[in-house]
């Protein structure tokens, strides 16, 4: 592995390249905080894909892309004297020191749960009016639900046992079925949301990341469906012309493929 000095040299090289690009490249010159935002989100998702695939070479590349964006934003900030990369680094260093009093202070903790609880209490002392202020409004709904539940748990608002959460899931499922029978679409949607929220909560008690679990199923479905498409192509028969029974034969074959 690289030494600390080599790591610093590499980071300094990136800063120099960013200076060159901002000064000389027509595309880089035009970028703003706003124009980069959607690209940053895309890069973050690509990093997430690489992590789920456990492709470490790709993780390295995608981390580089994310790092570039951090440096890019900092460069733009420096041009109006708002902030630069040193301010960004020092801000997170200061935050980490304040929020880890068990490392940089005299607070004693017994486990990671106490660390998370202290983290939320410290944030409230910093002036936040709600523990939920730190949940980005633009997060995808599934991820947002998970973060909401995790944050309120940090201040003690939580179920005590997994079976209580499962009972809640069953209760919400029954309420959904009742509304389905009534046929009120608005209430069906509301109850469906409650079911999803309670399932995400149950996932937390099972120590399952619901986003990762769902994406794993997405990938599995895509692989199996593409196998089905391939078999249909071999037969020269469009999927739309195949019966469900015919498709099911290949679907069952796909399920037996190596994972």
N, C-alpha and C positions, 0 to 999 in steps of 0.2 A: 504493500500500500504506500501511498505518497506520504511524505513527511508533512508536518504542519507548514513549513516554509514553502514546500511545493504547492500545497493547497492554497496558501495565500498568493503565491505567484500566479497560479491559474486564475484565481478570482480577479487579481489585478489585470491580467491579460484580457479578461472579459470586459472589465470596465474600460480599458483602452479601446477595445473593438467597438463598444457601444458609443464611445465618444466619436470615433471615426464614422460610424454609420449615421449618427444623428447629424453630423456635419456635412457628409458627402453623398449619402444615398437619398434619391428623390422620394422613395416610399417612406423610409424611416423619418425623414424630415417632417413629413405631413402628419405623422401619428400624434394622437392626443390621448389623454387618459380615457376618454369616452370611446374613441375608435378602437382601442386595444381591448376594451372590456370583454366583448363577445369572444374574441380570440383567446383570451386568458381562460375563460370558462371552457372553451373547447379543448385547450391544452390540458386543463385539469381533468376533464373526462377521459382524455387519451391516457393520462397517467393512471387514472383509476382502472382503465381496461388492462393496462400492462401489469398492474399489481394483481388484479384478479386472475390473469393468465399466468402469473408467477414467472413472467418473462423478464429476468433481471437485466438483460442487455437492453431491452426496450424501456424498462424502468429508468435506467441510467439516461437514455436519450430524452425521455419525456421530462425527467427532472431538470435536465439542461434547458428544455424549452420553457418550463415554468420559471426557472432561475433567470432566464433572459428577460422574461416579462417583468420580474421584480426589479431588475436592473434598469429596464426601459422606463418603467414608471418613475423610478427614483431619478433618472436622468432628466425626465420631463419636469419633475418637481424642482430640481435644482435650477432650472432655467428661469424660474420666477422667484427663486430664493425661498420657496415654500418648505422644501426638505430635500435632502440628498440621501445617498445610500448609507452614510454614517448615521444620520438621524434615524433612518429606518431600523438599522441594526441596534443602535443604542436604545431605541424605544422598546423593542422586544426584549432586550437584555434587562432593562429596568423592570419591565412587567414580570418577567420570569423570576427575578430576585424577590420582588414584592409578594408574588403569589406562591412562593415556595419558602415560607418562613421555617419549615422543618429542615431546610437545607442551609438557608442563609440567616436564620434567626434561632430562637430558643424554643420554638413550638415542637412538641413531640406528637408523632402520629403512629398508629399501629398498623395501618394498611392503606391500600390505594383508595378505599372508599372514604376514609377520613380526609385524604388529600383532596378528593373531588369536592367534598362538603366544605372544606376550608376555602377552596378556590371560589366557590359561589358566594360565600360569606364575605370574602375579601372584596369581590367585585361590587357587592352592595355597599360596602364601606367606601368604595371609590366614587360613589355618587350615583350609581345606577338605581333607578326606582323599581325595577323589576328584574328578576333573574332571567326573564325571557327576552330582555332587550338585546342580548347577544345572539339571538337566533335571526339570521338574515331573512328578510321578507321574501327575497327572490329564490330561496332554496326550493328545490322540487318538494312537493307535498309529502312524499314518503320520508325523505330525509329530514324534513322539517318536523314531522311528527315524532320521529326518533329523538331529535335534539331537544324538543320541548319536554318530552318525558324524562330524558336524562337530566335536564337542568332542574326540573321541579323535584326530582329525586334527591338532588344535592342539598335541598333545604328540608328534606324529610317528608315531602308530600308523595307518598308511595304506598303500594300494597305491601303486606308483610310476607305473604307466602305465594308461591306460584299458582297453587290451586285456586286462590281467590281471583287471580287474573283470568284463569281459564273459565271460572264460573261467570265472570263478566263477559267473556267472549260468547259463551253460550246464551247469556241473557240478551246480548246485542243481536245475535243471530235470530233468536226468537222474535225480537221486535222487528227485525228486517222482514222475516216471513209474514208477520202480521200485516205489515204495510204493503207487501207484495199482494196479499189477498185483497186488500182494500183498493189497490190499483192507483194510489195517489203518487204520481211520479216524483214530485218534490220531496215528499216524506220518505219515499224509497231511497232517493239519493242521500238524504240526511242520515238515514239508518245504515245505509251501506258505508258511508263515511265512518260512522261509529264502530262498525265491525272492523274496518281496516285499522282504525286507531287502536282498538283493543287488541287486535292481533299483533300490531307493532309493539305494543306494550308487553304482550306475552313473549314475544321474541327476545326482548331485553332480559326477561327472567330466565329464558333458556340459554342466554349468552350467545344469541344468534344476531348477527347484523342483518336486519331485514332487507336493506338495499343490496347487500352482497348476495343474500339468499335468492332474491328475486332475479338479479342479474345472472346468477348461476343457472337458474331455471330458463331464463331467456336464451342463454347460450346453448343450453341443452336442446331446447325446442328448435332453435335455428338449425343446429347440426342435424337433428333427426328429420326436419322438414326438407332440408336441402338434399339429404340422402333419398328421401321420397321423390323429390323432383328429378334427381339423377336417374333413378330406376324408371321413372315414367318416360324420361328422354330416351333411355335404352330401348324401351318398348315402342318408341315412336308414337306415344299416346298422350295427348295433353291431359293434365290433371283434371281439368274441367269435364273431360269425357270419361273419367274413371269413377266407379262407384266407391262409396265409403268402404265397402268390404274389401275391394281391390287395394285401396290405399292403405287399409289397416294391416294388410299382410306385410307391406314394406315398412310400415311404421313399427311393427313388432320386431322386424329385422333390425331396424335402426336402434331400437332400445337395447339390443344385444351387442352393439358395437362397443369396442373399448372406449372408456371415458378419457 
